């Protein structure tokens, strides 16, 4: 059964999912970090997922969704089971990046939501699957976004997963706050920047946000780091050199990797072709693989250490 969305009265009214029992805070800024009555459905669904990683950026235009999507692909390429939640309601682009745009979320007979299955078996959930037209805007205030995030986490049939990637919108507003509050045992945040002064200044705010809400920072990924000229192989630093590394050192967080700038990336994104899957030998894909292996090593080694110490 196809799930439909009404943009009139309740912007997130799923025909097969009851919403009358949903409750939300009046003002997310006044909600304490530990929600006293955490949604039981979210707890039940999230306990079957080993690692939950949110991807955040201080500002838009840094390729955050591209990084989230290809990071999910790279982790899945190691044999791990992966899901991804597109929490960027106003600019959902994960389905396009993963080549599954145009598909639909479906509902089961128990009111649960079945995710779309993407490359490597990645389970994908996005508001883009529910919009009737390409030009349909999502005009939502914070409380409705909070409800939508609760449904994406608690109503979706995620099953057992090794990793769940949460692609957050730019900034440090309602959606990031809701995610760090709602997701139990959030593994950590990955923060995306580009090597420009404007971007690194904004990313510092995102890092401070993570520290404020006591969320672990797994590291920073610098996107569009450099351009390799195809004619002579010379490296050009279009947006500046070393700013991401310098910022990471100043803020005391690891630099996970540096993704090069390549016109093929834009071409693949525009065509709706999963970049990592189509160009596995591209330097950017190889860097994604290194970043994925590093993140896996960080989170899985940390879990092993915690188990051995206890």
Secondary structure, DSSP 8 states (H G I E B T S, - for coil): -B--EESSSSTTEETTS--TT----S-GGGS-SS-TT--HHHHHHHTTEEEEEEEEESSSSS-HHHHHHHHHHHHHHTT--EEEEE--TTS--HHHHHT-TT---EE-TTS-EE-EE-GGG-EEEEGGGG-SSTT------HHHHHHHHHHHHHTB---SEEEEEEE--SSSSHHHHHHHHHSTT--EEEEEEESSHHHHHHHHHHHHHHHHTT--EEEEEEES--EE-TTT--EE-SS-SSHHHHHHHHHT--EEEE--B-HHHHHHHHHT--HHHH-TTSHHHHHHHHHHHHHHHHHHHHHHHHHHH-
